[in-house]
Amino acid sequence: MSLPDAFARQNYLNIETFRRNGVGVQTPVWFAQDGNLLYVVTQASTGKVKRIRRSGRVNVAPCRMNGRLVGSWVPAQARENADPDVKAKVDRLLDRKYGLMRKLFGLGRSGRRGADTVLEIELVEEIH
């Protein structure tokens, strides 16, 4: 199964980042997909962003809103992408995917505490 097939109709992504001691921290998030890349918009000051800055190694899996997995964990590599054109593209993708829900909750919009950043996630290997 390819990445587009595994995540195409999913609304939530569980991203597991890793503390310095190796303990995984799982966080369900809204996400956008563009081809083989997944994108998450989140506050730049969050723990997951700090952990990704230190080590881009993550696991991702489709999940429900509460984080309960509906698919298997897949190893991936994540990084921050500060390109304003990418941020604009991701905003459009998220608006298209979540519509009114995104506007109501202000996901990835100014006005929240702190600046937002884009996380770009690429699978390490194909899903089997």
C-alpha positions as CSV (number, residue, x, y, z in Angstrom):
1,M,0.0,0.0,0.0
2,S,1.4,3.4,-0.9
3,L,1.3,6.5,1.3
4,P,-1.5,8.2,-0.7
5,D,-3.7,5.2,-0.1
6,A,-2.9,4.8,3.6
7,F,-3.7,8.4,4.6
8,A,-5.9,9.7,1.7
9,R,-9.3,9.5,3.5
10,Q,-8.1,10.0,7.0
11,N,-8.8,13.2,9.1
12,Y,-6.3,12.6,11.8
13,L,-2.6,11.7,12.0
14,N,-0.9,10.4,15.1
15,I,2.7,11.6,15.1
16,E,5.1,10.0,17.6
17,T,8.2,12.1,18.4
18,F,10.9,11.0,20.7
19,R,12.4,12.5,23.9
20,R,16.1,12.5,24.5
21,N,15.7,9.3,26.6
22,G,14.0,7.5,23.7
23,V,10.5,7.6,25.1
24,G,7.9,8.2,22.4
25,V,5.3,11.0,22.8
26,Q,2.2,10.5,20.6
27,T,0.1,13.5,19.5
28,P,-3.0,13.3,17.2
29,V,-3.1,16.2,14.7
30,W,-4.9,17.5,11.7
31,F,-2.8,17.1,8.6
32,A,-2.7,17.8,4.8
33,Q,-1.3,15.5,2.2
34,D,0.4,16.6,-1.1
35,G,1.6,13.5,-3.0
36,N,4.0,11.6,-0.8
37,L,4.4,14.3,1.8
38,L,2.3,15.0,4.9
39,Y,2.1,18.4,6.4
40,V,1.1,19.6,9.9
41,V,0.7,23.2,11.0
42,T,1.4,23.7,14.7
43,Q,2.8,26.2,17.2
44,A,6.5,26.5,16.8
45,S,6.9,26.3,20.6
46,T,5.3,22.9,21.1
47,G,7.2,19.9,22.5
48,K,6.8,17.9,19.3
49,V,8.4,20.7,17.3
50,K,11.3,20.9,19.7
51,R,11.8,17.1,19.5
52,I,11.7,17.2,15.7
53,R,14.3,20.0,15.6
54,R,16.6,17.7,17.7
55,S,15.9,14.5,15.7
56,G,13.5,14.3,12.8
57,R,12.9,10.6,13.4
58,V,9.1,10.1,13.9
59,N,6.5,7.4,13.5
60,V,3.1,8.2,11.9
61,A,-0.2,6.4,11.8
62,P,-3.8,7.3,10.8
63,C,-5.9,7.7,13.9
64,R,-9.2,8.9,15.4
65,M,-9.5,12.3,17.0
66,N,-8.6,10.8,20.4
67,G,-5.4,9.3,19.0
68,R,-6.6,5.7,18.8
69,L,-4.9,4.2,15.8
70,V,-6.9,3.0,12.8
71,G,-3.8,1.9,10.9
72,S,-0.2,0.8,11.5
73,W,2.8,2.9,12.6
74,V,5.1,3.9,9.7
75,P,8.6,5.2,10.3
76,A,9.1,8.7,8.8
77,Q,11.4,11.7,8.8
78,A,10.0,15.1,9.8
79,R,11.4,18.6,9.5
80,E,10.3,22.2,9.8
81,N,9.7,24.0,6.5
82,A,9.9,27.8,6.8
83,D,9.2,28.5,3.2
84,P,6.3,31.0,3.0
85,D,5.1,29.5,-0.3
86,V,4.9,26.0,1.4
87,K,3.0,27.5,4.3
88,A,0.5,29.2,1.9
89,K,0.1,25.9,0.0
90,V,-0.5,23.9,3.2
91,D,-3.0,26.5,4.4
92,R,-5.0,26.0,1.2
93,L,-4.8,22.2,1.5
94,L,-6.0,22.4,5.1
95,D,-8.8,24.8,4.2
96,R,-10.0,22.5,1.5
97,K,-9.8,19.4,3.7
98,Y,-11.3,20.8,7.0
99,G,-13.2,23.9,5.8
100,L,-15.4,25.4,8.4
101,M,-13.9,23.3,11.2
102,R,-10.5,24.9,10.6
103,K,-12.0,28.3,10.7
104,L,-13.9,27.6,13.9
105,F,-10.9,26.2,15.7
106,G,-8.3,28.5,14.2
107,L,-5.9,25.8,13.2
108,G,-2.8,27.3,11.8
109,R,-4.2,30.8,12.0
110,S,-2.6,33.9,13.6
111,G,-4.1,35.0,16.9
112,R,-3.1,32.0,18.9
113,R,-0.3,32.0,21.4
114,G,3.0,32.1,19.5
115,A,4.0,31.6,15.9
116,D,3.0,28.7,13.7
117,T,5.3,26.4,11.8
118,V,4.9,23.8,9.1
119,L,6.1,20.2,9.7
120,E,6.9,18.3,6.6
121,I,6.8,14.5,7.0
122,E,8.2,12.0,4.5
123,L,8.0,8.2,5.0
124,V,11.2,6.3,5.4
125,E,9.9,3.3,3.6
126,E,6.8,2.1,1.7
127,I,3.9,0.6,3.7
128,H,3.5,-3.1,3.2
